[in-house]
Amino acid sequence: MFADLQGLPPLLIQAGSNELLLDDAVRLAGRAAADDTPVTLEVTPGVPHLFQAFAAILEEGDAALNRVTSSSGRHSGRDVRDERQCVRCGSTPRAAGRAVHR
């Protein structure tokens, strides 16, 4: 948390309330704000570290990834929401609806 964060593009930091690194995420967001870097910190209740990796079975993870891709698109000028792929089967949200594996 000692880096100079000035000049970075807007940051979206996501953590779960049960996240092992929650304190670090909060400190990073505070440091970015202190360096005048636009930052959004999202803390999702009741989810663990890397909850976004479980997007196929965890609605909070799917919603978090949608916010990431939406945010990325806003800042890059591209709509990247339909470029996501399931790591298990390679399906995309557009091609398969919402891929659900059990």
C-alpha positions as CSV (number, residue, x, y, z in Angstrom):
1,M,0.0,0.0,0.0
2,F,3.0,2.3,-0.4
3,A,2.7,2.7,-4.2
4,D,1.8,6.0,-5.9
5,L,-1.6,5.4,-7.4
6,Q,-1.9,8.7,-9.1
7,G,-2.8,8.6,-12.8
8,L,-4.3,5.1,-12.8
9,P,-7.6,4.5,-14.6
10,P,-10.7,4.2,-12.4
11,L,-10.4,1.2,-10.0
12,L,-13.2,-1.2,-9.1
13,I,-12.3,-3.2,-6.0
14,Q,-14.5,-6.1,-5.0
15,A,-14.3,-8.1,-1.8
16,G,-16.6,-10.3,0.2
17,S,-17.4,-9.6,3.8
18,N,-15.8,-12.9,4.7
19,E,-12.8,-12.1,2.5
20,L,-9.4,-12.8,4.0
21,L,-8.0,-9.7,2.4
22,L,-10.9,-7.4,3.2
23,D,-8.7,-5.0,5.2
24,D,-6.2,-4.8,2.4
25,A,-9.0,-4.0,-0.1
26,V,-10.3,-1.2,2.2
27,R,-6.7,0.2,2.6
28,L,-6.2,0.1,-1.2
29,A,-9.4,2.0,-1.8
30,G,-8.4,4.6,0.8
31,R,-5.0,5.0,-0.7
32,A,-6.4,5.3,-4.3
33,A,-8.8,8.0,-3.1
34,A,-6.0,9.8,-1.3
35,D,-4.0,9.8,-4.6
36,D,-7.0,11.3,-6.4
37,T,-7.6,8.0,-8.4
38,P,-11.3,7.3,-9.0
39,V,-12.2,4.2,-7.0
40,T,-15.2,2.2,-6.2
41,L,-15.1,-0.3,-3.3
42,E,-17.8,-3.0,-3.3
43,V,-18.1,-5.3,-0.2
44,T,-20.6,-8.1,-0.9
45,P,-22.1,-9.6,2.3
46,G,-21.6,-13.2,3.2
47,V,-19.2,-14.3,0.4
48,P,-15.7,-15.6,0.6
49,H,-12.4,-14.8,-1.2
50,L,-12.7,-15.1,-5.0
51,F,-16.5,-15.3,-4.9
52,Q,-16.5,-14.1,-8.5
53,A,-14.9,-17.4,-9.6
54,F,-18.1,-19.1,-8.6
55,A,-20.3,-17.0,-10.9
56,A,-21.9,-20.1,-12.5
57,I,-23.4,-21.2,-9.1
58,L,-23.3,-18.0,-7.0
59,E,-25.6,-15.2,-8.0
60,E,-23.5,-12.7,-6.1
61,G,-20.4,-13.7,-8.2
62,D,-22.3,-13.4,-11.4
63,A,-23.6,-10.0,-10.5
64,A,-20.1,-8.9,-9.5
65,L,-18.6,-10.0,-12.8
66,N,-21.4,-8.2,-14.7
67,R,-20.4,-5.0,-12.8
68,V,-16.8,-5.6,-13.7
69,T,-17.5,-6.0,-17.4
70,S,-19.9,-3.1,-17.4
71,S,-17.3,-0.9,-15.7
72,S,-14.6,-2.1,-18.1
73,G,-16.7,-1.3,-21.0
74,R,-17.5,2.2,-19.8
75,H,-13.8,3.1,-19.5
76,S,-12.6,1.3,-22.6
77,G,-15.5,2.3,-24.9
78,R,-16.3,-1.4,-25.6
79,D,-19.2,-3.6,-24.5
80,V,-17.4,-6.6,-23.1
81,R,-20.3,-8.2,-21.2
82,D,-20.8,-10.9,-23.8
83,E,-17.1,-11.8,-24.1
84,R,-17.1,-13.7,-20.7
85,Q,-16.7,-17.5,-20.9
86,C,-17.4,-20.3,-18.5
87,V,-14.1,-21.8,-17.4
88,R,-15.7,-25.2,-17.2
89,C,-17.4,-25.5,-20.6
90,G,-16.4,-22.4,-22.6
91,S,-20.0,-21.3,-23.0
92,T,-20.8,-17.6,-23.1
93,P,-23.8,-15.9,-21.3
94,R,-25.2,-15.0,-24.7
95,A,-24.9,-18.4,-26.2
96,A,-26.2,-20.4,-23.3
97,G,-28.3,-18.1,-21.3
98,R,-26.6,-18.2,-17.8
99,A,-24.4,-21.3,-17.7
100,V,-25.3,-23.2,-14.5
101,H,-23.2,-26.3,-13.5
102,R,-24.1,-28.5,-10.6
